[in-house]
Amino acid sequence: MSDLIISLSGLRGIVDKSLTEEVAAEFAKAYATVLGQKKTLVVGGDTRQSFQRFKEAIIDAIQSCGLNVIDIGQCPTPTVQQAIRHHQADGGLVITASHNPIMWNGIKLMNSEGAFLVGEAYDKTLENYQHKTFKEVATSQRGTVSQDNHAIDTHIDRILAHFDISSIQESPLRVLVDVNHGTGAIADPLLFNRLGVAYDIMYPEADGNFSHTPEPIKENLSAICQRLKKGGFDIGFVQDPDADRLVIIAGDGTFIGEDYSLAYCMDYLLGHETAKDKQVVVNLSTSKVIDYICDKHQATLTHSKIGEPNVVAGLKAKQAQVGGEGNGGVIYPKVGWGRDSLLGIVVALKHLAESKMSVIETVKTYPRFILKRDKIQLCKKEEVEIFLETINRHFATESINTQDGVKIDFGQEWLHVRPSNTEPIVRLFAESTSSEKADALIEKAKALQ
């Protein structure tokens, strides 16, 4: 697919097809126009090979609207989010296509809090982009550009300010991490050296020339799992190219899954949380293992619509202590308003060091759920609504949530049917205590098409 995809998560497209420097520049101008002259935007991004030319186009576009730029170069998405707060900037742009394949790139828009742009500012940006409504200035009024070459160090400083890392430093931990030529290759050595752990990095060249499909899901991670099985490491980590998502691999090479990676981190954070009213927010398609973690720590769980901006909105509304998404993204508001793999690494290593249990030993204490994903391709958007109505009627006697599509909760298992934001596709998520039961839920939904 070569169409440009625009959502709350920003803009993504295939380089030199749907996404060109002109498109990127216009998107940047659309946001800059919303903010107005003399404001400041932070610009950074991942290691994709088109980064430099998109960065130059975006910075020039921002300057042309009379705004100043702080260029922090190639770095994780959460580093941009932290740099916005550190510099008290008015927002930021992250040049990344996240976990999309190598031919893609994109732009994520951030507000002054270092969170995804939402609400009126997002709507106005989209309107400006669609109607080419840009407020450019005379050459003499162009914005300035400055560099911050220490943004990752500042990001790490902020994380470590919230944690006593002596337990990590005093434990002889050995870490293997698959950065897959992404920004983890730049940030992780800085973090691990501060933590004092022994580490080895797979695919350490920060050049965007991915050695495997970049989404950190099981089918793409056989190499790190096989290497861990050979011994010599206590834990494995995998990051996506912009290093906001983190997946944990047990030291014996067992893939515990994205949801269980989130659970492992949440278990530690909630166990050390002193608030009497513990609040957690995750999206609707997150595993029931999070229900277990919340019950364990007497925390109240709230589900949001799919998408990091929606989880963050829920975190703010509930004044929650922790949240995240089941794709391997922990959000800890005390540090920042976004998924942060560097934070997740610190939390996971503290859990490992202080529990005196291996990752797999801890995960085996959690109930086991199997989550399956599928999709149905339809011809028209109208057919999507008809299908959702059919699902709703068929399961009318069950516990139903229609916040984002239709989610049916059967107690120990659930089915979530939701529309794609960009295509005539219905996405199916099903979870149960066995693979067979989860598959049966998917097939039951498909049979209603």
C-alpha positions as CSV (number, residue, x, y, z in Angstrom):
1,M,0.0,0.0,0.0
2,S,1.4,3.4,-1.0
3,D,-1.3,5.7,0.4
4,L,-0.5,8.3,3.0
5,I,-1.8,7.3,6.4
6,I,-2.8,10.1,8.8
7,S,-4.1,9.4,12.3
8,L,-3.6,10.7,15.9
9,S,-0.3,8.9,15.8
10,G,0.8,11.3,13.0
11,L,1.6,10.8,9.3
12,R,3.2,7.7,7.6
13,G,3.9,6.9,4.0
14,I,6.2,5.1,1.7
15,V,9.3,7.2,1.0
16,D,9.3,8.9,-2.5
17,K,5.8,7.5,-3.2
18,S,3.2,8.8,-0.9
19,L,5.7,10.5,1.4
20,T,8.1,13.1,-0.1
21,E,10.0,16.0,1.3
22,E,7.3,18.3,0.0
23,V,4.6,16.4,1.9
24,A,6.7,16.4,5.1
25,A,7.4,20.1,4.8
26,E,3.7,20.9,4.3
27,F,2.8,18.8,7.3
28,A,5.4,20.6,9.4
29,K,4.1,24.0,8.2
30,A,0.5,23.0,9.1
31,Y,1.6,22.4,12.7
32,A,3.9,25.4,12.8
33,T,1.0,27.6,11.6
34,V,-1.2,26.4,14.5
35,L,1.5,27.5,17.0
36,G,2.4,30.8,15.5
37,Q,5.6,32.8,15.2
38,K,8.4,32.9,17.8
39,K,7.5,29.5,19.2
40,T,10.0,26.7,19.5
41,L,9.8,23.1,18.2
42,V,12.1,20.2,18.9
43,V,13.0,18.0,15.9
44,G,14.5,14.5,16.1
45,G,13.9,11.0,14.7
46,D,15.0,7.5,14.2
47,T,17.8,6.0,12.0
48,R,15.9,5.4,8.8
49,Q,18.0,6.2,5.8
50,S,15.7,9.0,4.7
51,F,16.0,10.8,8.0
52,Q,18.5,13.5,7.0
53,R,16.6,14.7,4.0
54,F,13.3,14.8,5.8
55,K,14.8,16.5,8.7
56,E,16.3,19.2,6.5
57,A,12.9,19.7,4.7
58,I,11.0,19.9,8.0
59,I,13.4,22.3,9.7
60,D,13.3,24.6,6.7
61,A,9.5,24.5,6.7
62,I,9.3,25.3,10.4
63,Q,11.7,28.2,10.0
64,S,9.7,29.5,7.0
65,C,6.8,30.0,9.4
66,G,8.9,32.0,11.8
67,L,9.4,29.4,14.5
68,N,12.7,28.3,16.1
69,V,14.0,24.8,16.0
70,I,16.0,22.7,18.4
71,D,17.6,19.9,16.4
72,I,18.4,16.9,18.6
73,G,19.3,14.5,15.7
74,Q,18.7,10.8,15.7
75,C,17.3,9.5,19.0
76,P,14.4,7.6,20.4
77,T,10.9,9.0,20.2
78,P,10.7,9.3,24.0
79,T,13.9,11.4,23.9
80,V,12.2,14.0,21.8
81,Q,9.3,14.0,24.2
82,Q,11.7,14.6,27.1
83,A,13.7,17.3,25.2
84,I,10.4,19.2,24.7
85,R,9.9,19.4,28.4
86,H,13.6,20.0,29.2
87,H,13.8,23.0,26.8
88,Q,10.2,24.1,27.7
89,A,9.5,24.0,24.0
90,D,6.1,24.5,22.5
91,G,6.0,21.1,20.8
92,G,8.0,18.7,18.6
93,L,8.2,16.6,15.5
94,V,9.6,13.0,15.5
95,I,10.7,11.7,12.1
96,T,9.8,8.0,12.3
97,A,7.6,5.3,10.9
98,S,7.8,3.5,14.2
99,H,7.7,-0.3,13.5
100,N,6.7,-0.1,9.8
101,P,8.9,-1.8,7.2
102,I,12.1,-0.2,5.9
103,M,10.5,1.6,2.9
104,W,8.3,3.7,5.2
105,N,8.9,7.0,7.1
106,G,6.6,9.4,8.9
107,I,6.1,12.2,11.4
108,K,4.7,12.1,14.9
109,L,3.5,15.4,16.3
110,M,4.0,16.3,20.0
111,N,2.6,19.0,22.2
112,S,4.3,21.1,24.9
113,E,3.9,18.3,27.4
114,G,5.8,15.9,25.3
115,A,2.6,14.0,24.5
116,F,0.9,13.3,21.2
117,L,-0.9,16.2,19.7
118,V,-4.7,15.8,20.2
119,G,-7.8,17.8,20.3
120,E,-8.3,21.2,18.7
121,A,-4.6,21.7,17.9
122,Y,-4.5,18.4,16.0
123,D,-7.8,19.1,14.2
124,K,-6.5,22.5,13.1
125,T,-3.2,21.1,12.0
126,L,-5.0,18.5,9.8
127,E,-7.3,21.2,8.4
128,N,-4.2,23.4,7.6
129,Y,-2.5,20.5,5.9
130,Q,-5.5,19.5,3.8
131,H,-6.3,23.1,2.7
132,K,-2.6,24.1,2.4
133,T,-3.2,27.0,4.8
134,F,0.2,28.0,5.9
135,K,1.4,31.3,7.5
136,E,4.9,31.8,6.2
137,V,7.1,34.9,7.0
138,A,9.5,37.1,5.2
139,T,13.1,35.9,5.0
140,S,14.2,38.4,7.6
141,Q,11.7,36.8,10.1
142,R,12.7,33.2,9.6
143,G,13.2,31.1,12.8
144,T,16.6,30.0,14.1
145,V,18.1,26.6,14.5
146,S,20.1,25.3,17.5
147,Q,21.5,21.9,18.3
148,D,21.3,19.8,21.4
149,N,23.8,16.9,21.2
150,H,23.1,15.7,24.8
151,A,19.3,15.0,24.6
152,I,19.7,11.3,25.2
153,D,21.8,11.9,28.3
154,T,19.2,14.3,29.6
155,H,16.5,11.7,28.9
156,I,18.5,9.1,30.9
157,D,19.1,11.6,33.7
158,R,15.3,12.1,34.0
159,I,14.6,8.4,34.2
160,L,17.3,7.6,36.7
161,A,16.2,10.6,38.9
162,H,13.2,8.5,39.7
163,F,14.9,5.2,40.6
164,D,17.6,4.0,42.9
165,I,19.7,1.9,40.5
166,S,22.0,0.5,43.2
167,S,20.3,-2.9,43.0
168,I,21.1,-3.1,39.3
169,Q,24.7,-1.9,39.7
170,E,25.3,-4.4,42.5
171,S,23.9,-7.4,40.5
172,P,26.1,-9.2,37.9
173,L,23.4,-8.9,35.3
174,R,24.1,-9.8,31.7
175,V,21.9,-8.3,29.0
176,L,21.4,-9.1,25.3
177,V,19.5,-6.5,23.3
178,D,18.3,-6.5,19.7
179,V,18.2,-2.9,18.5
180,N,17.9,-3.9,14.8
181,H,19.9,-0.8,13.5
182,G,17.4,1.5,15.3
183,T,17.9,4.3,17.8
184,G,18.5,1.8,20.6
185,A,21.9,1.4,19.0
186,I,22.6,5.0,20.0
187,A,20.8,5.2,23.4
188,D,21.3,1.8,24.9
189,P,25.1,1.9,25.4
190,L,24.7,5.2,27.2
191,L,22.0,3.7,29.5
192,F,23.8,0.4,30.2
193,N,27.0,2.1,31.0
194,R,25.2,4.2,33.6
195,L,23.5,1.1,35.0
196,G,26.8,-0.8,35.2
197,V,25.5,-4.0,33.5
198,A,27.3,-6.3,31.1
199,Y,25.6,-6.1,27.7
200,D,25.8,-7.2,24.1
201,I,24.0,-5.6,21.3
202,M,22.7,-7.3,18.2
203,Y,22.7,-5.4,14.9
204,P,24.4,-2.4,16.5
205,E,24.9,-0.1,13.5
206,A,22.5,2.9,13.7
207,D,21.9,3.0,10.0
208,G,18.3,1.9,9.6
209,N,19.3,-1.1,7.4
210,F,17.0,-3.4,9.4
211,S,18.2,-7.0,9.7
212,H,14.7,-8.3,10.3
213,T,11.1,-6.9,10.0
214,P,11.2,-4.1,12.6
215,E,7.9,-4.8,14.5
216,P,9.0,-6.6,17.7
217,I,6.6,-9.5,17.5
218,K,7.5,-13.2,17.9
219,E,7.8,-14.2,14.3
220,N,10.5,-11.5,13.8
221,L,12.6,-12.3,16.8
222,S,13.9,-15.9,16.3
223,A,17.6,-14.8,16.2
224,I,17.7,-13.2,19.7
225,C,15.6,-16.1,21.2
226,Q,18.1,-18.7,19.7
227,R,21.1,-16.8,21.0
228,L,19.6,-16.5,24.5
229,K,18.9,-20.3,24.5
230,K,22.7,-20.8,24.2
231,G,23.1,-19.3,27.6
232,G,25.2,-16.5,29.0
233,F,22.5,-13.8,29.6
234,D,20.0,-13.1,32.2
235,I,17.5,-11.2,30.1
236,G,16.9,-10.1,26.5
237,F,15.3,-6.9,25.2
238,V,14.0,-5.9,21.8
239,Q,13.2,-2.4,20.7
240,D,11.4,-1.0,17.6
241,P,13.3,1.5,15.4
242,D,12.2,4.6,17.4
243,A,12.6,2.8,20.7
244,D,9.3,3.5,22.3
245,R,8.2,-0.1,22.4
246,L,10.0,-2.7,24.5
247,V,9.7,-6.5,24.4
248,I,11.3,-8.6,27.1
249,I,12.7,-12.1,26.3
250,A,13.4,-14.4,29.2
251,G,17.0,-15.3,29.8
252,D,16.4,-18.9,28.6
253,G,15.2,-17.6,25.3
254,T,11.4,-17.9,26.0
255,F,9.4,-15.2,24.2
256,I,7.0,-14.1,26.9
257,G,5.0,-11.8,24.7
258,E,4.4,-8.0,24.4
259,D,1.6,-8.0,27.0
260,Y,3.6,-10.0,29.5
261,S,6.5,-7.6,29.0
262,L,4.1,-4.8,30.0
263,A,2.8,-6.9,32.9
264,Y,6.4,-7.6,34.2
265,C,7.1,-3.8,34.3
266,M,3.7,-2.9,35.8
267,D,4.1,-5.6,38.5
268,Y,7.2,-3.9,39.8
269,L,6.0,-0.3,39.5
270,L,2.6,-1.0,41.3
271,G,4.4,-3.1,43.9
272,H,6.5,0.0,44.8
273,E,3.7,2.6,44.4
274,T,2.8,4.3,47.7
275,A,-0.4,5.9,46.5
276,K,-3.5,4.6,48.3
277,D,-5.7,4.9,45.2
278,K,-3.7,3.1,42.5
279,Q,-5.0,3.7,39.0
280,V,-3.9,2.0,35.8
281,V,-5.0,2.7,32.2
282,V,-4.4,0.4,29.2
283,N,-6.2,0.0,25.9
284,L,-9.1,-2.3,25.2
285,S,-7.0,-4.9,23.4
286,T,-4.6,-5.4,26.2
287,S,-4.3,-8.9,27.8
288,K,-6.2,-9.9,30.9
289,V,-2.9,-10.6,32.6
290,I,-3.0,-6.8,33.4
291,D,-6.3,-7.4,35.2
292,Y,-4.4,-9.9,37.4
293,I,-1.5,-7.5,38.0
294,C,-4.0,-4.8,39.1
295,D,-5.9,-7.2,41.4
296,K,-2.6,-8.3,42.9
297,H,-1.7,-4.7,43.8
298,Q,-5.3,-3.5,44.6
299,A,-5.2,-1.1,41.6
300,T,-8.2,0.1,39.6
301,L,-8.0,-0.7,35.9
302,T,-9.5,1.5,33.2
303,H,-9.6,0.7,29.5
304,S,-9.2,3.3,26.8
305,K,-9.7,3.3,23.0
306,I,-6.7,1.9,21.0
307,G,-3.8,4.2,20.5
308,E,-1.2,5.8,22.7
309,P,-2.9,9.3,22.7
310,N,-6.0,7.7,24.0
311,V,-4.2,5.9,26.8
312,V,-2.4,9.1,27.8
313,A,-5.7,10.9,27.9
314,G,-7.0,8.2,30.2
315,L,-4.0,8.5,32.4
316,K,-4.5,12.2,32.8
317,A,-8.2,11.9,33.5
318,K,-7.7,9.2,36.1
319,Q,-4.4,10.7,37.5
320,A,-3.1,7.2,37.1
321,Q,0.3,6.0,38.3
322,V,1.0,3.8,35.3
323,G,-0.4,2.7,31.9
324,G,0.6,1.4,28.6
325,E,-0.3,-0.7,25.6
326,G,-0.1,-4.5,25.1
327,N,2.3,-4.0,22.2
328,G,5.2,-3.6,24.6
329,G,4.9,0.1,25.7
330,V,5.0,1.1,29.3
331,I,3.9,4.7,30.2
332,Y,5.0,6.1,33.6
333,P,3.7,9.6,34.0
334,K,6.2,10.5,36.7
335,V,8.8,10.3,33.9
336,G,6.9,11.2,30.8
337,W,3.7,11.0,28.7
338,G,4.7,8.4,26.2
339,R,5.8,4.8,25.8
340,D,9.5,4.6,26.7
341,S,11.7,1.5,26.2
342,L,14.6,3.0,28.1
343,L,12.3,3.4,31.2
344,G,11.1,-0.1,30.6
345,I,14.6,-1.5,30.6
346,V,15.4,0.2,33.9
347,V,12.2,-1.1,35.5
348,A,12.7,-4.6,34.2
349,L,16.3,-4.8,35.4
350,K,15.2,-3.6,38.8
351,H,12.5,-6.2,39.0
352,L,15.0,-8.9,37.9
353,A,17.7,-7.8,40.4
354,E,15.4,-7.3,43.4
355,S,13.1,-10.3,43.0
356,K,16.0,-12.8,42.9
357,M,13.9,-14.7,40.4
358,S,14.5,-15.2,36.7
359,V,12.1,-13.6,34.3
360,I,10.5,-16.9,33.4
361,E,10.0,-17.8,37.1
362,T,8.2,-14.6,37.7
363,V,6.1,-14.8,34.6
364,K,5.0,-18.4,35.5
365,T,3.3,-16.9,38.6
366,Y,1.0,-15.0,36.3
367,P,-2.1,-16.6,34.8
368,R,-1.5,-17.7,31.2
369,F,-3.6,-16.1,28.4
370,I,-3.2,-16.5,24.6
371,L,-3.9,-13.5,22.5
372,K,-4.6,-13.9,18.8
373,R,-5.0,-11.2,16.0
374,D,-6.6,-11.4,12.6
375,K,-8.4,-9.1,10.2
376,I,-11.2,-9.1,7.6
377,Q,-10.8,-7.1,4.4
378,L,-14.0,-5.5,3.3
379,C,-14.8,-3.4,0.1
380,K,-16.4,-0.3,1.6
381,K,-16.3,1.6,4.9
382,E,-20.1,1.2,5.0
383,E,-19.6,-2.6,5.2
384,V,-17.5,-2.2,8.3
385,E,-20.3,-0.5,10.2
386,I,-22.8,-3.1,9.1
387,F,-20.5,-5.9,10.4
388,L,-20.0,-4.2,13.7
389,E,-23.7,-3.9,14.2
390,T,-24.1,-7.6,13.4
391,I,-21.5,-8.4,16.0
392,N,-23.2,-6.2,18.6
393,R,-26.6,-7.8,18.0
394,H,-25.2,-11.4,18.0
395,F,-23.6,-10.9,21.4
396,A,-26.2,-8.6,22.9
397,T,-26.7,-10.7,26.0
398,E,-23.0,-10.6,26.9
399,S,-20.9,-7.9,28.6
400,I,-20.2,-5.4,25.7
401,N,-18.0,-2.3,25.4
402,T,-18.6,-0.2,22.3
403,Q,-16.0,2.5,23.2
404,D,-13.9,1.4,20.2
405,G,-15.6,-1.0,17.9
406,V,-17.2,-3.9,19.9
407,K,-15.5,-5.7,22.7
408,I,-17.2,-8.7,24.3
409,D,-16.0,-9.9,27.7
410,F,-16.9,-13.5,28.5
411,G,-15.0,-13.6,31.8
412,Q,-11.9,-15.6,31.2
413,E,-11.8,-14.7,27.5
414,W,-12.7,-11.8,25.3
415,L,-13.3,-10.8,21.6
416,H,-12.6,-7.3,20.3
417,V,-13.8,-6.3,16.8
418,R,-12.8,-2.8,15.8
419,P,-12.5,-0.8,12.5
420,S,-9.2,0.3,11.0
421,N,-8.9,4.1,11.1
422,T,-7.5,4.2,7.5
423,E,-8.8,1.3,5.5
424,P,-12.1,-0.8,5.0
425,I,-10.6,-3.4,7.4
426,V,-12.0,-4.9,10.6
427,R,-9.4,-6.0,13.1
428,L,-10.1,-9.0,15.3
429,F,-8.5,-9.6,18.7
430,A,-9.3,-12.6,20.8
431,E,-7.9,-13.9,24.0
432,S,-8.5,-17.0,26.0
433,T,-6.7,-19.6,28.2
434,S,-5.7,-21.6,25.2
435,S,-4.7,-21.1,21.6
436,E,-7.6,-23.2,20.4
437,K,-10.2,-21.2,22.3
438,A,-8.8,-17.9,21.1
439,D,-8.9,-19.2,17.5
440,A,-12.5,-20.3,18.0
441,L,-13.5,-16.8,19.1
442,I,-11.9,-15.4,15.9
443,E,-13.7,-17.9,13.7
444,K,-17.0,-17.2,15.5
445,A,-16.7,-13.5,14.6
446,K,-15.7,-14.3,11.0
447,A,-18.7,-16.6,10.5
448,L,-20.9,-13.6,11.1
449,Q,-19.6,-11.7,8.1
